[in-house]
Structures are given as structure tokens and as C-alpha cells.
Amino acid sequence: MIGCRDDLAGVDDLVAEIALTRRARQRQLADASSSLCGLRFTHPAQRDSNGYLVVETCACVLPSGHGGGCVCGHNIERRFYRVDDDGREHYATRPVVMAAGPWPRT
């Protein structure tokens, strides 16, 4: 008769470890994605070859719960200024202005 040894890791232990690792990674990604504001807004980006203005839609990259305006990856700021009676928001976009400082500008 062969004795049972519990100190050996079996295939079922490996599968369980992989599943737990996958769930932990999914929780980490879910927490990280919910920590960003993610509010979407449109802003003018550039002109195309015909001279027409190209408009892009971006998401805010600041942490959720931030005060003030939203900022996208193109360094464009969204400033909210009014809500109509029917719930539509109106906002203006502008390039983010860096505060003046003693460092040299590049």
C-alpha cells in the first residue's frame, strides 16, 4: 500500500494558484482603472491636409475626485462653466498653461 503524502504540490494546487493570481491581477486592474476620472470631452487637435479642423475625443487622465478642470493626454484642459435646464453641460477647452517659475523654458 502506498502512503498519501500531503507535502507534494499537485496539479490541482497549481491550477488554484494560477486562478488566485489571475483574480488578484483583475482586482488590481479594476482598482487602478476606477481611480482615474475618465470623463470624456472633445477638443480641436489640428488641421488636416484640406485645412479642416480635426476634433478629438479624449478621456481625463487625472485621479477621480479632482477639483477644477479635467486634463487629457494631449495636455488640453476642459473647464466646465454651465448646465442647461435640460441637463446639457457646456465647457471650454484650452491648452494647459504652466505656471511661471525660475527654471529655463525648453
C-alpha positions in Angstrom: 0.0 0.0 0.0 1.3 3.5 -1.0 1.1 6.1 1.7 -0.5 9.5 1.0 1.9 12.4 1.1 0.5 15.9 1.5 3.8 17.8 1.1 3.8 17.4 -2.7 2.2 20.1 -4.8 -0.2 18.6 -7.3 -1.8 19.8 -10.5 -4.8 21.0 -8.6 -2.6 23.2 -6.4 -1.0 24.7 -9.5 -4.4 25.4 -11.1 -5.6 27.0 -7.9 -2.5 29.2 -7.6 -3.0 30.4 -11.2 -6.7 31.2 -10.7 -5.9 33.1 -7.5 -3.1 35.1 -9.2 -5.4 35.9 -12.1 -8.2 37.1 -9.8 -5.7 39.3 -7.8 -4.5 40.8 -11.1 -8.1 41.5 -12.2 -8.8 43.2 -8.9 -5.7 45.3 -9.2 -6.6 46.4 -12.7 -10.1 47.2 -11.7 -9.0 49.4 -8.8 -6.4 51.2 -11.0 -8.9 52.0 -13.7 -11.5 53.3 -11.3 -9.0 55.6 -9.7 -8.9 57.8 -12.9 -11.6 60.4 -13.7 -12.1 59.2 -17.3 -14.6 61.9 -18.2 -14.7 62.2 -22.0 -14.6 65.5 -23.8 -13.8 66.8 -27.3 -11.3 69.4 -28.3 -9.8 70.7 -31.5 -6.5 69.0 -32.3 -5.0 70.2 -35.6 -5.9 70.9 -39.2 -5.9 68.2 -41.9 -4.4 68.5 -45.4 -7.5 70.3 -46.6 -7.4 72.9 -43.9 -10.4 71.5 -41.9 -10.2 71.4 -38.1 -9.8 67.9 -36.7 -11.6 67.2 -33.5 -10.5 64.6 -31.0 -12.4 62.9 -28.1 -10.2 62.2 -25.1 -10.6 61.0 -21.5 -9.4 62.8 -18.4 -6.2 61.4 -17.0 -6.4 63.0 -13.6 -7.4 61.0 -10.4 -11.1 60.7 -9.7 -12.5 63.3 -7.3 -10.1 66.0 -8.5 -11.1 69.6 -8.3 -11.1 72.1 -11.2 -10.9 71.1 -14.8 -10.1 67.8 -16.5 -6.9 67.3 -18.5 -6.4 64.9 -21.4 -3.2 63.2 -22.6 -2.7 66.0 -25.2 -2.3 68.5 -22.3 -5.7 70.1 -23.1 -7.7 71.4 -20.2 -11.6 71.2 -20.0 -13.2 73.9 -18.0 -16.9 73.4 -17.1 -18.9 76.6 -16.9 -22.7 75.9 -17.1 -25.5 73.3 -17.2 -28.7 74.0 -19.1 -32.2 73.3 -17.7 -32.3 70.1 -19.7 -29.0 68.8 -18.3 -26.6 69.6 -21.1 -23.2 70.7 -20.0 -21.2 73.5 -21.6 -17.5 73.7 -21.4 -14.5 75.3 -22.9 -11.1 73.7 -23.8 -7.7 75.3 -23.8 -4.0 74.2 -23.7 -2.8 73.8 -20.1 -0.8 76.9 -19.1 2.3 76.1 -17.0 3.0 78.5 -14.1 5.9 80.8 -14.5 9.0 79.7 -12.5 12.7 80.2 -12.2 13.6 77.2 -14.4 14.5 77.8 -18.0 11.8 77.1 -20.6 12.6 74.5 -23.3 
